[in-house]
């Protein structure tokens, strides 16, 4: 049997400088989902309002792959 690759653990937030506009956008995004307990339920909402996969992963401390899966499952659940 082939070995499965381990998923990457959420990477530490980048050390690059973040613009004021980006900080405001992140803050508004986090305020939008603050009452939603599960991160996987927050993902589709953040994606729908315009955040990129990498941005959501950075904001929620998740891997980009986990964000993609959560977004797909969240959209699938909503359409059912």
N, C-alpha and C positions, 0 to 999 in steps of 0.2 A: 504494500500500500504506500501511496505517496504521502509524505508528511505535509501537514497543513502549516502555512505560515502563520506566525503569531501576529495578531493585530497590534498596530502601534498604539502605545499608550499616549494619551493626550500630551502634546508637547507643551513646554513652558511657553508662556506668552512671549512674543518676539520683543527684542530689546530696541527695535527701531522707534524713532520719535513718532508720536501720533499727533495728527493735526487737531485743532480745536473742533472742527466740524465733525471729524471722525469720533471724537470723544462724546460729543453731543448726540450723534446718531446712535452710538452704542448705549448710552444712558437711556435714551428714549426707547430703544429696543428692549432693554432689560426692564424698564418700567412697564412696558406693554405686557410682558410675560411674568411679572413678579408673583402673581397669585396662582400661577400654574405650577403645581408641585413637581411633576416629572419632567426632566429635561427633554425626554423624547417627545413629549407633548408640546414643548415650547418651540421645537425646531420648525415644524411646518408653518407656524404663525410668523416666526422671524423670517423665514424664506419668502413667504407671501408678501411681506412688506418691503422686500427688496434687498435683504442682506445676502451676501454671497456665502457659499458653503464654508470657505476658510474663515470668514468673519464670524459666522455662527459657532464654528468649532472653537475659535479663540475666545469668544465671549462666554461660552458654556463649559469650557475645559474638556471638550470631547475631541476624538479624532475626526478627521474629515470624512473617513469612510463611515463612521457611526452616524454622522450628521446626514449623509446621503441616504443611508438605510432608514433612519428615523423619518426623514422627509418623505421618502417614498411610501412607507407604511402609513404615515399620517395622512397623506393625500388619498391613499387607497381607502383608508378607514372612513374618511369624510365623504367620499363619493358613493360608498355602499349604503 
